[in-house]
Amino acid sequence: MPETSDRAVAAAVLRAVADLLESRPDLPVPRVDVTYWAWAHKHPAGVPQAIAAVAAAIPCPEWATRISDDGKLLELLGKAPGTSVNICARVEEACTPTGTKTVTTWETPLEIAALVTAVSDAR
């Protein structure tokens, strides 16, 4: 195979999967996961604009957003039969802060803490 770019190889593979799916109705719909990362240094016009452009070009009937549990990533999740699309970006590059989140912390009462220590010491 002649040398080609990663982009050309990826496009060829995805095109071949689409051709196979269209030409072979006897085969089941494959499971395809596509992940696209939007980085600020690669999208000087803006990460939200890049995310919107990618999502507009992919005809998923269902889209949802999610912020990762650690609060560091925005994920735009597209779903279609057999296919999921995940467009990811750093939250500080893709989102606008809207306020400060207060997290409640809890302290174990001394009565309970003393029991835990007593049980640990007894072992």
Number of C-alpha atoms within 10 A of each C-alpha: 3 4 7 8 9 9 8 11 12 11 12 12 11 14 12 12 14 12 11 13 15 12 10 10 9 8 10 9 14 12 9 13 12 12 13 14 15 21 17 17 10 11 13 10 10 15 24 15 14 21 21 12 11 13 18 10 8 10 12 16 9 10 15 10 13 12 16 13 7 6 11 13 18 20 23 20 19 21 16 13 11 11 14 18 20 20 21 23 24 19 17 14 17 21 14 8 8 6 6 6 6 6 6 5 5 6 6 8 8 9 8 10 12 12 11 12 10 11 10 9 8 7 5
